[in-house]
Each structure stands twice: as structure tokens, then as C-alpha cells.
Amino acid sequence: MSEAPAKHKFWDNIVPLKGGLSGPQLAGWTPGPAARTGMGCRILADQMIPVEAGIALAADVYLPRVAGRYPAVIAFSAYSKELQATGAPAGNNETGSPPVFTDRGYAHVIVARRGMGRSGGVAGAYFNDADVVDHAKVVQWAAEQVWCDGQVVLFGTSYFGIVQPQVALRNPAALKGFFTIEMCTDYFRHVVMYGGGPQVDFLSLWMGANFTPFQFALRVPPLVRAVASHIFNSKLKRWWWPQIKKRMSRIMKRFRQNMPTRPTRELFAAMVIDGKTRATSALPLGPSGRLDGITLPFVVIQNPGYLNLHQFGAYDLFENSGTPKNCKWLIIGPATYELPSFHWQLEALAFFDHLLYGAANGYAGQAPVRYWTEGAGEYRCAGDFPVPDGEAVRFYPASNGADRAMHRLLTKPVQSGANHWAAVPYGAIVTPGFDEVANPILGFETSIDRDTEFTGPVTLSLVFSSNEIDSHIVARTGRVARDGTYQLLSMGMIRPACRRIDTARSTATEIAIDIDRPEPLTPGSPVTLRFSLTPQPVVLKMGERLRLDIASRVDLLRSDQSHGHAQFDMQVPPYFARNTIHYGPDTYVEMYQVPDRRRPSLADDGEI
């Protein structure tokens, strides 16, 4: 698959591409000297990579201006490649900034899958086996080019990160490692049927933003991209990006109104109407359950800000891969929402320098787990996740009277009692003031009397009943500062009719729910529900409060992009219902307390 050297077109490179960094870049450390620096950037646009007879994929290859052979960093997805290098605040710009990589002595290769843009062939379902095979062939192709030294790694966020473990399972000879950000391992439960309900809000937004006729036909000359990069990566971003974040909900609404291509719409219908079980899912199931076949070094980044997307896959990969413990790293960063995804590039380059150039930059000595701790405002380290010396502690909800009251969290269970909330379908027509007579949220709080770190899985167990055959439950934990400021920490959800636990797919961080076999509720009969919330390491300080809120719709408990979070509303619950929590020993929120050797553990009884 090798070929003659491609020529750099003069007009493509007359304006140098400007690089960009944004969001978190390093997880609490400063690496030693870079292996290479100051090497510039040039582009080989629209390189065609043969993957099958008559089918070639289009790629943009960004190289250092200094001639030579370099390791290749590959980013592969279903998205258009045309705007990836510009720094435009688009949700699909997730490859990183090419000049950042080339300046450090790497070739940056951005590839569009079959059927997208200038790539040949017909696009199939996302993440399909043909994509995985093509991706592996791209790895081999890059290794054989005259500008490559034969070493290849993978990099990217979201789609560009999700595809990496599948390729690592194939273990192409040239592939030396991968760096994946905000990824999933079980596409059915992490992407399409989150919490038992179809992700129609996310899917319609995703498809309307990325898979319209405009996106498939988009052509942006390299010269235009370079000019745009100087605009988007200028210091003006400090002004315009906060303004865009404040308006992001309206921007997303407009994307939902875009009409995707017909094949994309057919796939949407297959996902949300027909794909209710694993057997009927239109998407492949993903690598979960086969991760022990991965042996390559990797770094996986978790962003706690995506509260019903990109959750739990990082923990599954870190826990269950076959990579030796001293060759894999998990980083839990702060909750951030940044566009484009120009974050974590310096961390990746430090990892690649260590892995490919053998740089003594300190990466080999980094702890297996580094996690940003809200409240403390710093990164902390651990040998594993969950943190090995963490202790599970439970807080038991208890009534404080009327449903609308702020209820209590105790460290010992009460033996009886109940409170209720109203489940109202998303977008339902109700009378003005309906919330005043049908409380939509239950809230619980406890005060903190000493600084306490909670890092690890978050589990909610509820003895629950409804006067309907099904409903939906959304729960969140939050931190209430001494001045009353609220900060969302974690979120999870479950469809009560899908309450069976899939023990074979569960991990130390996630209780996997068996969506395949719904069991309708018997109205008025309690059942026990156990489900996971997204982990968020936090130090709750003396005088602050831990809050638990329970409702039936994401939009009632959501944060927004201006606070670093991205959440997607669900078209649930399906019915008007009166839902009930029954208090007792099986109704609790369980969190992992990391002990501080300077203080005792939590008290054994009463409130904190």
C-alpha cells in the first residue's frame, strides 16, 4: 500500500495553519522536556487511502515542515474532515489541532469514513465492522508512507475516541498505543438506550448537526481553513466562546431542526423505534465484554460533565482491558464543555513522547489514576479506580413532612415512611400552576461537619412504587456551598420496568441494567431499583451540604453548557403518574469516602 511521495501544493500552504489549545491540557503535573519542538506544519490535502477494490478514504495529512520520518497520530470518524483544523466551535471538531502535533514531531492524519465527503463507498451503521477494518488498514497505510517512521498511535474525542478500542482489539502491527477521550464501550446502553429510554434528544441533535446533505457535500480549501484558523484561534476566543456557551441551548435547538440525509433518518428510526433490544439494535454492541483482548498501552480520559453520554465506558476500559497495569492510565478531569475539542493535547503529546520517542519526561512515573477533585480544586492520585482505600458509606433518605419540604439524609435508615412526586410526560399539556399541587421533585439534604472526600461509584437504591405500569426516574447529587450556591455533581436514571441487573456487563463503577426484558410495574406494589450515577470526585467541606434530588425528567434537574455540563433531555416518562419512595434500609444513596488519615471516618449514626 506504499506510494510515491505526495507533493505539498503551494496554495494549500501559503498561509500557515494556526494551532489552538483550549480546556484542560495536563492532569496535575508538568512533563519534562518535549522530544521535539518548533517543527511547523504543512498539509497534504485529500490523500486517498485504498481500503477495498475501488474504494478509498479521503484523509488530510498534516506534517512538520522539516522533512523527515515521523510517528503518525490518526483520527478516524464518520464526520467531515473539512473543518477539523480550523478551531471552529463545532461539536464534531474532535481531532485536536494539527499544528500542535506537527510542531512536536508528529504527522497528524484526519480520516473520513466511507461515504462521508470525498471518501468512497457507502456509509453503513456507525461503528460497524467495515469501519474497524478500514481503520486498521489506515494504520498500516500510514506506517508505510515515506513521511512515517513506522509507528502509529490513535487520538481523538467522542466518536474519534470510541472507535479506538475496537481497532486496538485487532492489534495492527504498526499500532503502538492510543489516547481516547470521552468514550463508550457499550453502544447500546451508553449511547442509544441510556437508562432504558431511547436518546432521541441527543440522536436528533447529533444527526442534524453532522449528517445533513450539507455536511456530506462540504468542501473547504486548505487555504480557507488556514485563514479561518487565525480567526478562531485568536485571543478573541476569550470573548466569543463564553457568549456562545450561554446561547448553546438555542444553537442546539436549531441543529435539531435540520433534516439529515434519508439513510441517516432511516437509521434514526431503526434506533429509536425498532432497536429496543440488543438483538434488534441497529448499532454494533461495542467492545465491552471483549476488552481483555486489548494489550496496547493507552490513556483514557473521562469528562464528568457529559451526564447522560460518554459515561462509564472509560471505567469499563480501564478495569477490564488486558493492558498491563503499568501501561494504562485513567484521568478523570473537571466537568468541562469546550468547542472545539482542543483539550488534553499536551497530555497526549507527553504520553506519545514517552511511548514513541522514549522521552524521559516523567510519564512512566505517573499514577495509574489521576482525578480532579471538586471542592479541593486539585488533582489527586490513586493506584486504581475505585480508589483502593475508599469505603462505601450510605445516606438514607427520610421524610421531613410534606412532599414539597426539603427532606433529610441520615446515616441510619428509618424504618417506615414515604413521600411522593408527580411524573409528567415531557412536553405534556397541564394547567397553569400544576407544579404547585403535584410536586415534580423530591429533595434531600445533609450537612457536612468535617471536610470529606467522596471519590468512586455512586449508587442509588430505591424502594419505589407507582400508580402506573412504568415511569422514569432521574436522580442527581449536588454540593450546596455555605453561601447557598449549588453545584451539580452526578446524575443517573432508570426506567423502572427495566430494573433487572445485568451482572455479566456490570463493572465496579456501573450497574448495568438489562433493557431486553421489561417487567411492567404492578400499580401500588413496591419494587427495589438499583442504578448508578456518574462519579464525580469531590471534597465536601465543613458547613456545606450534600443534596440528593429525584424527579422523572432530565430537564427538571439539568445544568447547562455554560456551567461545563452537557445533558440531553429524554422523552420520558411515558405516563402521568404518582410515584412514591418508601423509606427504610433498602432506600439509600451509596458513595465512596476516601479516608483522610488526619480525621476519623463518618459518624456511625445520626446526620453528618
N, C-alpha and C positions, 0 to 999 in steps of 0.2 A: 504493500500500500504506500510505499515511499514515492516521492515525486520530486521533480526538479525544483530548485529554489524559486519561490514566488517573488515577484518584484513589488517593491513599495511604490505605489503611484504617487507622483509628485503632488497632485492636487489634494489627495487624501491626507497628506501630512504637512501641508504648507502652514497650517495653524496648529501649534502643539495642543494636544488634549490636556485639559487641566484636571488634576486629581482632586478627590474630595474625601474627607473623613467626617463622620457625624455619629453621635451616640457613643456608648461605651466602647472603648478600644482595648483596654487591658484590665485584667481581673486582679487588681490589688498588688501589682508588682511592676518593676521596671527591668526589662530584659537587658542583658549585656549587649555589646556592640553588634550591629547588623552584619550579616555575612557580606553583603554588597550594598552600595548606595550610589545615588547620583547617576543612574544609567539611562534616564529619559524614557520616552515612549514613542512608538510609531505603530501604524496599523497596516495589516494585510487584510483588507476587507473582502468579505464574501468568498472565502475559501470553501470549496466544495469537497466534502468528505464522503467517499463512496462507502455505503453500508450494505448494499444489495445490488444485484444486477439492475441497472437503470435507475437506481435511487441514490441520491447524495444529499447530505445535510449541509446547510449553509452555516458557516462559522466566521466570526470576526476574530482574528488572531492579533493580539497586541504584544509587541516585542520591545525589549530595550533598544535604544538607538545604537548602542555599542554592539557591533557584530559579535556573534558567538553562539554557543550552545547552552541552553538554559533549561531548568526544570519547568514543566508545564503545569499550570493551575487551570483545571477545566471546570466550567459551569455549564450545566445542561438542564433545559426545561422545555415546557410546552409554550413558553411565552415568546413574543417577538424579541429579537436581539437588537432592534434598531435604536432604542433609546437607553440601553443599559449603561452606557458610558457617560451619559450627559449629566447625570446628577439631577435629572428632572424628578420631582416628588411624586412618582408613580408607584403604586403598590407592587408592580411586577419588577421593579428595578432592584434586584436582589443578588447581583453577581459580585458586588464590590466595585471599586473604581479602578480601571485598568492601570492608570499611571502610578497608583500606589504600589501595585505588584511589580510592574516592569522596572520602576526605579530601584527596586530592591533585588533585581536579577532574576525575574521570573517571566515566562511567557504566560499571558492570560488569554484563555481560549473560551469564547462565549458561543454556545451552540444552540440552535433552534431545532426541536424535534421534527419528525416527519409531518408534512402538511402545513407547517407554520411558515409564513413568509416565503422566503426563497428556497426553503428545504423541500425536496421532492417527496413523493409518496402521499399517502392518505393518513390523516391523523386518526388514531383509534382512541379507545378509552384511556384516560390519563393513567400514568404509571404502569402501562401494560408491559408484557414480556418483551415485545418488539423494541420498546424504548430501552429496556435494560440491556438487551443485546446490542442495540445501536450505541448506547453509551459506552459499553465495554470496547466496541470497535473504535470509537473516537479516542479512547485512551491509547489503544495500540497505534492508531494513525498518528497521534501527536508524538508518541515516543520515537517514531521512525522519521520524523521531519528533520531537515538539516539544522533547524534552529533549536532543536531539543536535545538535551543530553541523555535522553532515555528514561528519565524519571518523571512520573506524573502523580499529582495529587488532585483532590476534588475540593471545591469550596462553594458555598452559597447558602442562602437563607430560604426558608419555606420550601417551595417546590424544588428549588435548586439544592436544598438540604435533604428533603425527603427521599430523593432518588439515590442518594449516595450509599446507604446501607445495602440496597438491592445490588448495586454494582460491586460493592465490596464482597458480597457473598459469592460472586463469580470469580473474584481474585485474579483479575488480569495481571499478566506478568509484570507490566510496567508500573502498576499502581502501587504506590508506597504508603499511602495513608489518606485520611480525609478529615475535613473540618466542616461540621454540619451545624447549622443554626436554626432553631425553632422548627423542629421536625416531628414527624409522626411515624409510628411503626405499624399501627393497625388502622388502615384507611377506613374500614367500615365503622368502627366505633369512635375513632379520633377525628374523622372528617365528615362523613356523611350522616351518621345516626348518633350524634353526640347526646348522651344521656337518655337514649331511647327514642328521641324525636329527630326527624329529618332537619338538616341545617339549611333550610330554604333561604333564610336571610343571607347567610354567607355565600351560598352557592349562586344565588341570583346576582349578588354584588360581584363576585369573582368572575362569573361568566360575562356579565355586562361590561366589566372593565377590561377584560383580557381577550375575549374570543368573539369579537364582533367582526364583520367584514372589513371594517377599517383597520383593525389590528392585523388581520391576515394579509392585507394589501399594503401595509405601511412600508414606506421606503424613505430612509433619511440618509443622505450622502454623508460620508465621514467628515467632510469639511463643515457641514451644518452641525453635526454632533459636536465637533471641536469648539465651534463658536458658542453653542448652547452651554457647553461645559464651563466656559468662562463666566457665563451669566449665573447659572445655577449654583456654582461652587464659589461664588464671590462672598465677601463679608456681608452682603445684603441678606444672606440667608438668616442671619440672626434676627432680622426684622420680619421677613415674609413667612418663615416657617411657623412661628407661633401664631400668626394670623390665619394660616391655612389650617392648623390643628383646631383652632376654635370653630372653624367652619366645616370640618371634615364630615360631620354627620350629614350636612346638606349636600356636600360633594358626593358622598356615598349614595345618597338617595337618587341623585341624577344618574349615577352609573347603573343603578338597579333598573332604571327606565330604558337603558339601551337594549336593543334587540340583538342577541347573539346570532351566530350562523345557525342554520337549520340543524346540522348534525349536533351542534352544541345543545340546542334546545331539546333535541331527542334524547341526548344523554342526561340532561336535567330531569326530564320526565322519567327516564329509566331509574334514576337515583331515588327520587322522592316519591314516586308512585309505585313502581314495581320492585325496587330493591330494598324491601323491608327485612330481609334475612341475609345471612352470609351467603347462602346458596344462590340467591337471586340478585346479589349486589352487582351493579354494572361496573364497579371498580374492582381491580385485583385486591386481595385482602391485605397485602403488605407483608413485610418480613418478620413480623412478630411471631414468635414460636420457632424461628429458624436462626435467630441471631447468634447462637453459639457457633455457627459456621463462619462468623467474621473473626479474623485473627489479625487484621491490619491495625496499626496504631491510629488513634483518632482523638479528636477533641469534639465534644458535643456541648452546645450552648443552649440553655433554657432561659426563655424570657417569661417571667411570671405574669406579664401584662396581657397576654392573649388568653382570656379566661375561659373561652369555650372553643379554642382552636390551638393547635401546636402544643397541647398539654399532654404530659405523661409519656410521650414517645422517647424523650431524652433519657428519662429514668429507666425505661424498658431497655434501651440500647446499652446504657452504662452497666446495668445489673446483669444482663443476660448475654452479652457478646462474649465470644471466646478469646478476645484480645487479652493478653497478659495484663495483670493489674498495674504494672509499672509502665504500660504503654497506652493507657487510656485516661482521659481527663474529662470530668464533668464540671462545667461552670454554670452557676445559677446567677444570672445578672440582675440588675434592677429592672423593675417594670418600666419599659420604655416603648414609645411608639415613634419611630423615626422613618421618614421617607426622604430619599431612597434609603435602602438598607446598606449604608456605608459604614456600619458598625463592625467591631471585632476584627477589623483588617490587621491591625498591628499585633493583636494576639495570634492571629493565624500566621502572620509572617514570622513571628518568633518561633512558633511550632514548626513551620516549614524549614526555617533556617537550622533548627536543631535536627530535624529529621533528614533533610536532603543535603545540607551543606556541612553537617556535623559541627555546627557552631556551638561553642561553649558559652551559651548565653543564659544559662540557668534554668532552661525549660525542664530538663531531666529531673531537677530537684523540686519542681512544683508539686504541691499536694495533689492527690488524686481528685479531690473535690474542693472547689473554692466557691463561696456563696456570699452574695451581697446581703447584708443584714439590715433591713429597715429598722428604724429607731436608733440603731448604733451608728449607721452611716459609714460602714466599713465592710471590707471583705474579710471573711473568716475561713478557716481551713479545716478539712476533715479527711480521714483516711478512706471513707466510704459514704454512701448515702443509702438509707438513712444514717445519720451520724451515729457511729457505733456506741457512744456512751449516752445517747438520748434515752429518755424514759417516757413511756406513754402515760399521759395524765388525762383524766376525763372531767368535763364540766357538765353538770346535769341541769337542763332547763327545769324551772319551777315557776308556777303561776304567781303573779302578783295582783290577781284580781281580774278585772275586765279585760277582754281581748285586746283592746287598744292600749292598755297600760304597757310600760316598759317592764318586762319580766326579769327574772333573776337567773343567773348561772351559779350553781353551787358545786362544791367538791364532794358532796354526798348526795345520793339520789333521794328524792321524796318518794313516798310510796303510792301516791294517787294524785288525781287532779288532771285537768285538761284545759286546753284553750283552742280556739277556732280561728280560721281565717277563710275568706271567700276567694275561690278560684273563679276568675272571669276570663273567658276566651279573649285572646289577643285581637284588638280591633272591634270588640263587641259593642253594641249599642245599649247604653244604660241611661237611667235618669240622671240629671244633674244632682250632685251631692250623694251619689250612690256609695262612694267610699266611706262616708260618714256613718252609714248604717250597716255596711258589710265590709269589715276591716280586711284590707288586702295583704297585710304584712304582720307577722309576729316578730317582736324584737326582745332580745335577752342581753343582759349586761352583767359584768362583774368588775369590781375594782381591783387594781393591782397594788399590793402593798410592798413589793420589792422588785427591783429590776429582774426580769425573767426572759430568757431566750427560748423561743419556740422555733425549732428547725426540723422539718421532717414531714411525713404524711399527715394529712388532716382527714379524719373520718367522721361522718355524721351517721348516727344510728337513731332512728325514729320509730316509735310505736305509733302507727298512723291509721286513721280511718277516714272515709269519705262517704257522702251520701250519693255518690256516683260510682260507675264501674271502672273509671280511670280518671286520672288527673295529671298534674305535673308539679314537681317540687323543685324550687331553686333556693339554694342557701348560700350565704356569704358570711365570712368573718371580717371584722374590721377593727381598727385601732382608733380609739377616741382619745385624743390628746387632752392634756389638762385644761387647755383653753376651749375645748369643745370641738376642735377640728377633727373631721372624720377622714380616715384613710382606708380605702378598701384593700384587703389583703388577699383573700382567696375566695373561690366560688366553685360550686358544683351543682349538679342537677340529676334528677332521675324521673322516669316515668313509672309510677307505682305498679302498673300492670306488667312491667318488665323489671322484676325485682330479684329474679334468680341470680345468684353469683356464679360467674364463670371462673371457677378456681384454677383451671388449666391456663387461662390467659391473664390472671391477676399477677401483680408484681408486689414488691414490698411497698410501693408508693401508690399504686392504683388498685382499687377493687373493680375488676372488670365485670360488667353486667351482661347477662345473657339476653340479648334482644330477640333472639329467634323464637322464643316460646312465651308470648304474653299470657298472663293469667289475670283475667278481669277481676276487679275487686268485688266483694260482696258488700253492698252498701251497709254501713254501720258496723262492719266487722273489722277489728284492728288487725293489721299485719305489721311485721317488722321490716323496715327498709334500712339497708346499709350501703352507703356510697361515699366516694372520695371527692374531696375538694382539692383545688390546685394548691400545692405547697407554696408558701411564701415565708422565708426566714425573717424573723422579726424579734427585736427586743422590746418588750412592753415595759415601760418604766413606771416606777412608783408614782401613784396618783393617776395613771392612765386607766382606761377601761378596755376590756375585751368585749366586743359586741358580736352577737350572732343574730342574723336576720333570716327569716324564712318566708317565702312567698311562692307564687305559682307562675310568675312571668319574669323573664330576664330584664325587661325594660323597667320594672319596678325597683330593681336592685343594681342596675348597671352604673358604671362610671363612664368616662368617655375619653377620647383620644387626647384631649388637652391635659389629662392627668396621667398619661402614659399607658392607658389601657385600651384594648380593642375587644369589644364584645359584640355578639351578634344575637339579635332577638330571635326567639323561637315561636313558631305558630302553634303555641300550646298555652293553656290547657285546652282539651277538646270540648269540655262541657262547663257550664255553670255548676259550681259545687260548693258545699260547705265542708271544708277539710278540718281535721282535728288531730292535734298532737296529744297523746296520752303520756303523762309523766310517770317515771319510775326508773328502775335500774337499767332498762334497755333503751332509754332515750338519753342520748348524750352526744357531745362533740368531743372527739379524742384528738389531742395534739401531742407533739413530741417536745418535751422540755429538755434542753441541753443544760446539764448542771454546771453551775459556777462553783468551783471548789472553795470560794470565799464565803458561801452562804448555804444554808440548809435547803432541802427540797421544799416543794409546796406543802402547805399545811395539810393534815390528814382529814380535816373536817371543816365545815363552815364555808363561808365565802373567802376568796383570796384577800 
